[in-house]
Amino acid sequence: MNLNQVTLAVDDMGKAVDFYLALGFTLIVDTAHYTRFSCPEGDSTFSLSLAEQKIKNSTVIYFEHEDLEQWVAMIQSRGIEIKQFPKMESYLWKEAIVEDPSGNKIKLYWAGQNRKSPPWKVEKYYV
């Protein structure tokens, strides 16, 4: 199994598209109500769906980049407001936080091996 994509609701497609292009995504589908991007690395995609009413989304989406500080500096130079600059968290991920124009919380991070193998990783699990 592989995760294909995640879709976020937005309330202004034009502003949202500009925001995600500034983050570095590549636009692959562009309609008035639905937009999809490919990630710069790997095979994942990410999409936006235009909400018919004002949204309040508590979902947090994470995008990983090994050179987090450089990425944050690049997107800041493109006009994206940084809510939290890269900071090492207690769960061993270095994270920065931004919000898209619809208020969706986006965490930009680097976790290295701790992403899938933190010191507290579960050894046994059931499918």
C-alpha positions, 0 to 999 in steps of 0.5 A: 500500500502507498499513500497517493495524495492528501486533499485539503479544502481551501476557500480561495483557489487562486491564493492557495495555488500561488501559496503552494507553488511558492512552497515548491510544488509542481502544478499538474491539474488546474481547474476552478474547483480542484487543483493537484500538485506533485511533490518535488521529490518522490511520487506523492501528490497533494491536492486542493478542493474549493470549499463551498463555505468558509472552512475551519480545518484542524488537520495538520499536513507535514512536508519533509525536506532535508535542508529545512533551514534553506527551504524556509529561507527560500519560501520566506523570500517568496513572501510566505509568513513563517509562524514558527522558524525551524525548532527542534521538538521533543519528539526529535523532529525539527519543525517550522510552521506556516499557514496557507491562505485558507488557514490550513496549518502546514508543518515543514520539517526534517526528522531523518531516521526519527521519522519512522524509527524514533527511540520509542518505536513500537517493536510489535504490531498487529495487522 
